[in-house]
Amino acid sequence: MSQAHHAPPTAVESFDRTGILVLVVLCLAMFTSGMNAMGLQPFLVSVGEDLGVSVPSVGQAVTVTLLMSAVSGLIAGPIADHYGHRRLMVLGAAVLAVSAIGSALSPTYFIFMGFRLFGGLSLALLTGLALAIAGSYFAGEARRRALSVTVSAMSGTAILGVPLLSWIGDAFSWRWAFGTIGAIAIVLIPILATLIPSTLAPTRRFRLSQLISSYRPLLAQRAMIALYIGSFLRAIFWLGILTYFGAFLIEEHGLTLQQVGITYMFGGLGFLIGSLAAGGRVGQFNHRTLFTIVTVVGALFFGLAYTAPVGPIGAVLLLTIGGFFGAMGWVVLNTMMANESDAGAGTTMSLNTAIFNLGSAAGGAAGGAILAVGGYSAIGLTLPVLALIASVVVMLSGRFRPMATTTKS
């Protein structure tokens, strides 16, 4: 691997040429990881028909991916803090390539589920560590803007990635779409190996005791524990709502697969604008208050997208507005964690990714169960309640912070 780019001895507070290059690579990693995570959503119906299972059964592939990501993320963060973030990000891209290509070639539902399970490791490595680098390489206002841009890269999945995959799936099949994800991951490997900042090699081997000790600073911070609880509850709501929206548009509004891809483009635009807005002047407000407002408002619009009698165009518009507020919430939450954690950046952000993915897995399972029992409207009526609870938990977490550090967050 190239040693041309080294992490600065202290975090930088401005975007120089190297910093911008690092940020671009982080965005590429987030985009590719997002394609693997969201790539299944437009194909729930077609994959189910091809493999002979129901839509809720295919939806559980999202669940197993996120469960694997949650478990592996608990280990990946401390290991990355010890050995360096770059090595594990390269590994994540390689795992993603194998998972996507294996999924494309799967002859049965259970083999398909196995490759989706394996792909969960890549989600933990790429997403968690991209946020960790954005939170540790930069400092001050540059950190908030870097996290904003990195999170916004996920919107590229919806704006470009999902429409592209939908077009490929419509023209050929869902298998070609997953093969495309694998090809992109292969290209990403040398980019990460060359351009992600390197760290000095450790002088000692990583031991199990270090894994446990990595989390002690976080467990000692009650405010951080509350933030993680809020992230978990919000993730159940977020993925439960989004996982079945494509199937909702197909089965309830009669849209085609290609049209569903376009709807994700509009939702992604909302997410992009919201992410960048949180990195601007709006993000300078009290973080807990801002998080509470945007989470409550976003939950309202997401719920209406499933329940309001507004037709497909209205549902997509509501989803787009919900995505705008939802993205702001994610940026603000990650900024609070980066600012307030006493643990390593990899440990902090990978744990957040693990908890988010655990909540997302629960959301996918809950969404499937709610769909099977009460239909699509029941999803819009029940899951937003969890977002409201999350906003209350995060707001109250400020009471656990030391008085000297509560002025901004």
Rosetta blueprint (number, residue, H / E / L):
1 M L
2 S L
3 Q L
4 A L
5 H L
6 H E
7 A L
8 P L
9 P L
10 T L
11 A L
12 V E
13 E L
14 S L
15 F L
16 D L
17 R H
18 T H
19 G H
20 I H
21 L H
22 V H
23 L H
24 V H
25 V H
26 L H
27 C H
28 L H
29 A H
30 M H
31 F H
32 T H
33 S H
34 G H
35 M H
36 N H
37 A H
38 M H
39 G L
40 L L
41 Q H
42 P H
43 F H
44 L H
45 V H
46 S H
47 V H
48 G H
49 E H
50 D H
51 L H
52 G L
53 V L
54 S L
55 V H
56 P H
57 S H
58 V H
59 G H
60 Q H
61 A H
62 V H
63 T H
64 V H
65 T H
66 L H
67 L H
68 M H
69 S H
70 A H
71 V H
72 S H
73 G H
74 L H
75 I H
76 A H
77 G H
78 P H
79 I H
80 A H
81 D H
82 H H
83 Y H
84 G L
85 H H
86 R H
87 R H
88 L H
89 M H
90 V H
91 L H
92 G H
93 A H
94 A H
95 V H
96 L H
97 A H
98 V H
99 S H
100 A H
101 I H
102 G H
103 S H
104 A H
105 L L
106 S L
107 P L
108 T L
109 Y H
110 F H
111 I H
112 F H
113 M H
114 G H
115 F H
116 R H
117 L H
118 F H
119 G H
120 G H
121 L H
122 S H
123 L H
124 A H
125 L H
126 L H
127 T H
128 G H
129 L H
130 A H
131 L H
132 A H
133 I H
134 A H
135 G H
136 S H
137 Y H
138 F E
139 A L
140 G H
141 E H
142 A H
143 R H
144 R H
145 R H
146 A H
147 L H
148 S H
149 V H
150 T H
151 V H
152 S H
153 A H
154 M H
155 S H
156 G H
157 T H
158 A H
159 I H
160 L H
161 G H
162 V H
163 P H
164 L H
165 L H
166 S H
167 W H
168 I H
169 G H
170 D H
171 A H
172 F L
173 S L
174 W H
175 R H
176 W H
177 A H
178 F H
179 G H
180 T H
181 I H
182 G H
183 A H
184 I H
185 A H
186 I H
187 V H
188 L H
189 I H
190 P H
191 I H
192 L H
193 A H
194 T H
195 L H
196 I L
197 P L
198 S E
199 T L
200 L L
201 A L
202 P L
203 T L
204 R L
205 R L
206 F L
207 R L
208 L H
209 S H
210 Q H
211 L H
212 I H
213 S H
214 S H
215 Y H
216 R H
217 P H
218 L H
219 L H
220 A L
221 Q L
222 R H
223 A H
224 M H
225 I H
226 A H
227 L H
228 Y H
229 I H
230 G H
231 S H
232 F H
233 L H
234 R H
235 A H
236 I H
237 F H
238 W H
239 L H
240 G H
241 I H
242 L H
243 T H
244 Y L
245 F H
246 G H
247 A H
248 F H
249 L H
250 I H
251 E H
252 E H
253 H H
254 G L
255 L L
256 T L
257 L H
258 Q H
259 Q H
260 V H
261 G H
262 I H
263 T H
264 Y H
265 M H
266 F H
267 G H
268 G H
269 L H
270 G H
271 F H
272 L H
273 I H
274 G H
275 S H
276 L H
277 A H
278 A H
279 G L
280 G L
281 R H
282 V H
283 G H
284 Q H
285 F L
286 N L
287 H H
288 R H
289 T H
290 L H
291 F H
292 T H
293 I H
294 V H
295 T H
296 V H
297 V H
298 G H
299 A H
300 L H
301 F H
302 F H
303 G H
304 L H
305 A H
306 Y H
307 T H
308 A L
309 P L
310 V L
311 G H
312 P H
313 I H
314 G H
315 A H
316 V H
317 L H
318 L H
319 L H
320 T H
321 I H
322 G H
323 G H
324 F H
325 F H
326 G H
327 A H
328 M H
329 G H
330 W H
331 V H
332 V H
333 L H
334 N H
335 T H
336 M H
337 M H
338 A H
339 N H
340 E H
341 S L
342 D L
343 A L
344 G L
345 A H
346 G H
347 T H
348 T H
349 M H
350 S H
351 L H
352 N H
353 T H
354 A H
355 I H
356 F H
357 N H
358 L H
359 G H
360 S H
361 A H
362 A H
363 G H
364 G H
365 A H
366 A H
367 G H
368 G H
369 A H
370 I H
371 L H
372 A H
373 V H
374 G H
375 G L
376 Y H
377 S H
378 A H
379 I H
380 G H
381 L H
382 T H
383 L L
384 P H
385 V H
386 L H
387 A H
388 L H
389 I H
390 A H
391 S H
392 V H
393 V H
394 V H
395 M H
396 L H
397 S H
398 G H
399 R H
400 F H
401 R L
402 P L
403 M H
404 A H
405 T H
406 T L
407 T L
408 K L
409 S L
